[in-house]
Amino acid sequence: MKINNRVSPDNGTKLLAAHIRTKGISIKQVSDQTGISYDKLIRSLSKESRALKTDEFLCVCQFLEVDPMRFYVPQNHNQAS
């Protein structure tokens, strides 16, 4: 979903950001341990102006030692019969 020419974070990114905040882990720590740029993480996890890419999402989950499926929210897809 685009908001003002920006991609809004998906539910997985939002839930991951909430998990990081709950655990009291700083974005700097996540950046240092994953190699993902601090700027990208700030935009994705704090400012919510960017969704994490799949590889970034999985890398952060690996760092946190958490199953990525924990943040999966099934969407109701209307399929034509």
C-alpha positions as YAML, in Angstrom:
chain: A
units: angstrom
residues:
- id: 1
  name: MET
  ca: [0.00, 0.00, 0.00]
- id: 2
  name: LYS
  ca: [1.40, 3.41, -0.94]
- id: 3
  name: ILE
  ca: [1.09, 6.45, 1.28]
- id: 4
  name: ASN
  ca: [2.43, 9.74, -0.07]
- id: 5
  name: ASN
  ca: [4.66, 7.91, -2.59]
- id: 6
  name: ARG
  ca: [5.99, 5.68, 0.18]
- id: 7
  name: VAL
  ca: [5.30, 2.04, 0.81]
- id: 8
  name: SER
  ca: [3.57, 1.52, 4.12]
- id: 9
  name: PRO
  ca: [4.85, -1.35, 6.23]
- id: 10
  name: ASP
  ca: [3.02, -4.62, 6.09]
- id: 11
  name: ASN
  ca: [1.54, -6.22, 9.19]
- id: 12
  name: GLY
  ca: [4.59, -8.44, 9.62]
- id: 13
  name: THR
  ca: [6.92, -5.44, 9.78]
- id: 14
  name: LYS
  ca: [4.63, -3.68, 12.24]
- id: 15
  name: LEU
  ca: [4.39, -6.73, 14.49]
- id: 16
  name: LEU
  ca: [8.14, -7.27, 14.35]
- id: 17
  name: ALA
  ca: [8.72, -3.62, 15.30]
- id: 18
  name: ALA
  ca: [6.35, -4.00, 18.27]
- id: 19
  name: HIS
  ca: [8.20, -7.16, 19.35]
- id: 20
  name: ILE
  ca: [11.55, -5.34, 19.23]
- id: 21
  name: ARG
  ca: [10.15, -2.46, 21.30]
- id: 22
  name: THR
  ca: [8.65, -4.89, 23.84]
- id: 23
  name: LYS
  ca: [11.99, -6.67, 24.23]
- id: 24
  name: GLY
  ca: [13.78, -3.33, 24.75]
- id: 25
  name: ILE
  ca: [16.19, -3.95, 21.90]
- id: 26
  name: SER
  ca: [17.54, -0.85, 20.19]
- id: 27
  name: ILE
  ca: [17.49, -0.43, 16.45]
- id: 28
  name: LYS
  ca: [21.24, 0.23, 16.66]
- id: 29
  name: GLN
  ca: [21.70, -3.24, 18.20]
- id: 30
  name: VAL
  ca: [19.63, -4.80, 15.42]
- id: 31
  name: SER
  ca: [21.64, -2.94, 12.79]
- id: 32
  name: ASP
  ca: [24.99, -3.86, 14.34]
- id: 33
  name: GLN
  ca: [24.10, -7.54, 14.64]
- id: 34
  name: THR
  ca: [22.36, -7.98, 11.26]
- id: 35
  name: GLY
  ca: [24.35, -5.68, 9.00]
- id: 36
  name: ILE
  ca: [21.15, -3.98, 7.83]
- id: 37
  name: SER
  ca: [21.68, -0.24, 7.61]
- id: 38
  name: TYR
  ca: [20.46, 1.78, 10.58]
- id: 39
  name: ASP
  ca: [18.65, 4.16, 8.21]
- id: 40
  name: LYS
  ca: [16.64, 1.35, 6.61]
- id: 41
  name: LEU
  ca: [15.71, -0.05, 10.00]
- id: 42
  name: ILE
  ca: [14.65, 3.34, 11.34]
- id: 43
  name: ARG
  ca: [12.39, 3.89, 8.32]
- id: 44
  name: SER
  ca: [10.94, 0.39, 8.64]
- id: 45
  name: LEU
  ca: [10.62, -0.09, 12.39]
- id: 46
  name: SER
  ca: [10.18, 3.42, 13.81]
- id: 47
  name: LYS
  ca: [8.90, 5.79, 11.18]
- id: 48
  name: GLU
  ca: [6.85, 3.06, 9.48]
- id: 49
  name: SER
  ca: [7.53, 4.56, 6.05]
- id: 50
  name: ARG
  ca: [9.08, 1.43, 4.58]
- id: 51
  name: ALA
  ca: [8.28, -2.27, 4.69]
- id: 52
  name: LEU
  ca: [11.17, -4.60, 5.44]
- id: 53
  name: LYS
  ca: [12.27, -6.68, 2.46]
- id: 54
  name: THR
  ca: [11.90, -10.41, 2.93]
- id: 55
  name: ASP
  ca: [15.60, -11.03, 3.44]
- id: 56
  name: GLU
  ca: [15.81, -8.18, 5.96]
- id: 57
  name: PHE
  ca: [12.76, -9.47, 7.81]
- id: 58
  name: LEU
  ca: [14.20, -12.99, 8.02]
- id: 59
  name: CYS
  ca: [17.61, -11.68, 9.10]
- id: 60
  name: VAL
  ca: [16.06, -9.69, 11.96]
- id: 61
  name: CYS
  ca: [13.99, -12.71, 13.02]
- id: 62
  name: GLN
  ca: [17.14, -14.84, 13.04]
- id: 63
  name: PHE
  ca: [18.93, -12.26, 15.20]
- id: 64
  name: LEU
  ca: [15.97, -12.22, 17.60]
- id: 65
  name: GLU
  ca: [15.84, -16.03, 17.58]
- id: 66
  name: VAL
  ca: [12.15, -15.94, 16.80]
- id: 67
  name: ASP
  ca: [10.13, -17.88, 14.22]
- id: 68
  name: PRO
  ca: [9.11, -15.49, 11.39]
- id: 69
  name: MET
  ca: [5.71, -17.21, 11.25]
- id: 70
  name: ARG
  ca: [4.97, -15.62, 14.62]
- id: 71
  name: PHE
  ca: [4.39, -12.38, 12.73]
- id: 72
  name: TYR
  ca: [2.31, -13.86, 9.93]
- id: 73
  name: VAL
  ca: [-1.22, -12.51, 9.72]
- id: 74
  name: PRO
  ca: [-3.36, -14.33, 7.15]
- id: 75
  name: GLN
  ca: [-5.23, -12.01, 4.89]
- id: 76
  name: ASN
  ca: [-8.71, -12.71, 3.65]
- id: 77
  name: HIS
  ca: [-8.27, -13.07, -0.10]
- id: 78
  name: ASN
  ca: [-11.44, -13.01, -2.14]
- id: 79
  name: GLN
  ca: [-11.03, -15.58, -4.88]
- id: 80
  name: ALA
  ca: [-13.39, -15.87, -7.82]
- id: 81
  name: SER
  ca: [-15.11, -19.24, -8.02]
...
